[in-house]
Amino acid sequence: MEPCWDLQSVLAPPFRAELPEYILDFGYVTPGDIHTHIVKITNTEHYPASFHADGYNYILYNTGCSVCLDRVKLLPCCETKTCEVRFDPQSASLPLGKVDVVLPIKVDKHLPTSEHEKLLEEMKCVPCVFEVLPSAGSLAPGEQCHVQVCFSPMEEKCYRGELQVQICQSSQRLQVPVLGRGLEPRLEFSPEELELGPLLPQSHGEEGTAVAKTPCEVYSLEFDQQHLAEEQLLRTLEDDNSRNSLLLPPCASGEKLTVEAQGRGIKTKVDVVDPPGKVVKLGNLCIGQTVKKIVTIANNSAAPLTFKLRVTSTMPELQEAGVLCLKPSKELKLKPRGDTCKVEVTFSRKRCIQPFTAEVLLECRGLVRSLFVVRGSCQGSLVSLDQDHLSFGAMVQQSYKCQCVVMRNAGDTGVRFMWDMESFKPDFSISPVKGYISPGMDVPFVVTFRPSKLSQAVQYEGLRCFIQGSEPLRLTLTGSCVGVPDTKEVLLLQ
């Protein structure tokens, strides 16, 4: 447990000082034990000082800490005052764990009259660096006003002060502490040194960025694009040893200057860390399924690398959008010597596709090379109805009418099917009710409408046909039932 005593000094104007934080650590205290410490307070200033802790009994209530500290007035220079601090965790029923208590102590300095007047004179000579705008005004009840504080430092140092707000017809004064720091004009670069590593063959060069920070406005030719373009050739010369001079080799009149360029070519080395063997196996998917695989790529070159990945295949099915995708699809940047990144391979298919092998290519600075291959397939049944709605029109009660609907399997595996016959009753029926459909096979169904009672609208929606391993197919049937029309006979009398 570690009670913390924060000794802050609050001085009457014109002095205001802050003492550092003092920490009194009781260490680990077992409940039932009482630890005490003697704290010594010494006046190290040249003038008498007074200090007191207001309301310390209230602050330390139920914290397990207690202190006997009376108000001390005019403590002479180099004199010491002691007080006893006790910590009893059981008296406050404290839980186990760390305990922090902050006790503020106010300190007042008492300057001689001559020193006080001297300080006032010095303060009058100090220019005002803080200004309040507006400096005066009036506020109606409930009204607000935004006040701006302007800071104009005269030299590089820290400024501290207080803004006093006086309220008319009131003894209340509001004090706003203000802090500021003045800085001399300077220019700082971050980083101070740019390190451009080795480059790959046929590269377009390397660029670095340095951020210039300054508290004032600075103009430099180093940021003038026209100036940089004109000086680009001179800066590439080996003998450009300073900003203001250029050393050129001696040459005869009319002889051309030669520029010697040096460099080192390195080999591009990008490897697949996972999976091993540079083969990503997606497996055999069912129609409608989606599979994702993560591939880890490492740049083992001695230079940074920027590249893109793309999938290539001769199968038209894989070239459709959303079937075989790589993520991220934008440019990738890897640092040299082992920096890695992860690439997500996603395969999603709505129709069957034969086993395939696709190649993932790496494109870097106009060069293309194979990085890894992807293998997979999508097999299953693809069953559908040639129409999902049949309309039988108006039928006379107790009569019937038949229509045909065809089921097709465009997949490469056969499946079983079964209609929900209870949902057809009592006005409709279908045949066959269940069966097996092979790949590429068509199965015709006969739907019979036999209305059982008069109705202007007979409608059966979403009649289900259950398919093995797939979502059920749905069929909607509509019709109406009318009565037998009255017949009239004409009798001829002779």
Secondary structure by P-SEA (a helix, b strand, c coil): cbbbbbbbbbbcccbbbbbcbbbbbcccccccbbbbbbbbbbbcccbbbbbbbcccccccccccccccccccccccccbbbbbbbbbbcccccccccbbbbbbbbbbbbbbcaaaaaaaaaaaaacccccccccccccccccbbbbbbbbbbbcccbbbbbbbbbbbccccbbbbbbbbbccccccccccccbbbbccccccccbbbbbbbbbbcbbbbbccccaaaaaaacccccccccccccbbbbccccccbbbbbbbbbbbbbbccccccccccccccccccccbbbbbbbbbbccccbbbbbcccccccccccccccccccccccbbbbbccccbbbbbbbbbbccccccbbbbbbbbcccbbbbcbbbbcbbbbbbcccccccccccccccccbbbbbbbbbbccccccccccccccccccccccccbbbbcccbbbbbbbbbbbcccccbbbbcccccccccccbbbbbbbbbbbcbbbbbbbbbcc
